[in-house]
């Protein structure tokens, strides 16, 4: 019996952690909530590429709240490098590509970090059409809403995403 309970807890832990990252990511809309997101990411001991991408995203997002331009650039670069490391480790993972897309869409143009927006959008739309996040309908809906609001989509992609809502 104890073995069953332990197996259930170990199986649920990674998903539970990812769900927490997801929730904190979507609620990071001010300095306090971004700090909370970053603190949670930094507290994780996971070496998983998806967690690394969340950490990179949180660091890059925290740059917005720095006053010093050198600190802003340093944080952004550190976050971007973690995200790119995660993409290199799992290049077809749609969640990692979604996190990179979010950073690239909102990154200031002078940083020249926007070259994968179209490719990432295609990977994410493909994942949605294959029900990649069917076990997480709330996350799936938030990804669709984000894409419809911010991503460069064709009319066909918009129609497809609207039908998946």
C-alpha positions in Angstrom: 0.0 0.0 0.0 2.8 2.5 0.9 4.5 1.8 -2.3 1.3 2.7 -4.2 1.0 5.9 -2.3 4.7 6.8 -2.9 4.4 6.0 -6.6 1.3 8.2 -6.9 3.1 11.1 -5.1 6.2 10.9 -7.3 4.1 10.7 -10.4 2.0 13.7 -9.4 4.9 15.9 -8.3 6.3 16.9 -11.7 2.8 17.7 -13.1 1.9 19.6 -9.9 5.1 21.6 -10.2 4.5 22.4 -13.9 0.9 23.4 -13.1 2.2 25.8 -10.4 4.7 27.3 -12.9 1.9 27.7 -15.5 -0.3 29.5 -13.0 2.4 31.8 -11.8 3.4 32.5 -15.4 0.0 33.7 -16.4 -0.5 35.7 -13.3 2.9 37.5 -13.6 1.6 40.9 -14.6 3.3 43.2 -12.1 6.5 43.4 -10.2 5.2 41.5 -7.1 3.7 38.6 -9.1 6.7 38.4 -11.4 9.0 38.2 -8.3 6.8 35.4 -6.9 7.1 33.6 -10.2 10.8 34.1 -10.2 11.2 33.0 -6.6 9.3 29.8 -7.2 11.4 29.0 -10.3 14.6 29.6 -8.5 13.5 27.4 -5.6 13.0 24.4 -7.9 15.7 21.8 -8.0 14.5 20.3 -11.2 16.9 20.0 -14.1 14.1 19.4 -16.6 14.2 21.6 -19.8 10.6 22.8 -19.4 11.4 24.0 -15.8 14.6 25.6 -17.2 12.5 27.5 -19.8 10.1 28.7 -17.1 13.1 29.9 -15.0 14.5 31.7 -18.1 11.1 33.2 -18.8 10.8 34.5 -15.2 14.3 36.0 -15.2 13.7 37.7 -18.6 10.3 39.0 -17.4 11.9 40.4 -14.2 14.2 42.6 -16.4 11.2 44.9 -17.0 11.2 45.9 -13.4 14.9 46.8 -13.1 15.8 50.5 -13.1 19.4 50.1 -14.1 19.7 49.5 -17.9 22.7 47.2 -17.4 20.8 45.1 -14.9 17.8 45.0 -17.4 20.0 43.7 -20.2 21.9 41.3 -17.9 18.6 39.7 -16.6 17.1 39.6 -20.1 20.2 37.9 -21.5 20.4 35.4 -18.7 16.7 34.5 -19.2 17.1 34.3 -22.9 20.1 32.0 -22.6 18.2 29.6 -20.3 15.3 29.5 -22.7 17.5 28.8 -25.7 19.3 26.1 -23.7 15.9 24.5 -23.0 14.9 24.7 -26.7 18.2 23.1 -27.6 17.5 20.3 -25.1 13.9 19.7 -26.3 13.5 21.5 -29.7 10.0 20.2 -30.4 8.5 20.7 -26.9 5.6 23.1 -27.5 5.5 24.4 -24.0 9.1 25.5 -24.2 8.4 27.0 -27.6 5.3 28.8 -26.1 7.5 30.3 -23.4 10.0 31.5 -25.9 7.3 32.9 -28.1 5.9 35.0 -25.2 9.4 36.5 -24.4 10.1 37.1 -28.1 6.7 38.9 -28.7 7.2 41.3 -25.8 11.0 41.8 -26.1 12.0 45.3 -27.3 12.9 45.2 -31.0 16.4 46.6 -30.4 17.3 43.3 -28.6 16.8 41.4 -31.9 15.2 38.5 -30.1 12.3 37.9 -32.4 13.5 35.5 -35.1 11.6 32.4 -34.0 8.1 33.9 -33.6 6.7 32.3 -36.7 8.3 29.0 -36.2 7.3 28.8 -32.6 3.7 29.8 -33.5 3.6 26.9 -36.0 4.8 24.4 -33.4 2.3 25.5 -30.8 -0.6 25.6 -33.2 0.3 22.1 -34.3 0.4 20.9 -30.7 -3.0 22.3 -30.1 -4.5 20.6 -33.1 -3.0 17.3 -31.8 -4.6 17.9 -28.4 -1.1 18.1 -26.8 -2.5 19.8 -23.6 -5.8 17.8 -23.5 -4.9 16.8 -19.9 -4.7 20.6 -19.0 -7.7 22.2 -20.6 -7.2 25.5 -18.6 -3.6 25.8 -19.8 -4.7 24.9 -23.4 -7.3 27.6 -23.3 -4.9 30.2 -22.0 -2.4 29.3 -24.8 -5.1 29.7 -27.4 -6.2 33.0 -26.0 -2.5 34.3 -26.0 -2.0 33.2 -29.6 -5.2 34.8 -30.8 -4.3 38.1 -29.0 -0.6 38.3 -29.7 0.8 35.9 -32.3 1.0 36.5 -36.0 -1.6 34.0 -37.3 -3.0 33.3 -40.7 -6.8 33.4 -41.2 -6.8 29.6 -41.3 -4.8 29.4 -38.0 -7.2 31.9 -36.3 -10.2 29.8 -37.5 -8.6 26.6 -36.3 -7.7 28.1 -32.9 -11.2 29.5 -32.5 -12.7 26.1 -33.2 -10.5 24.6 -30.4 -11.7 27.0 -27.7 
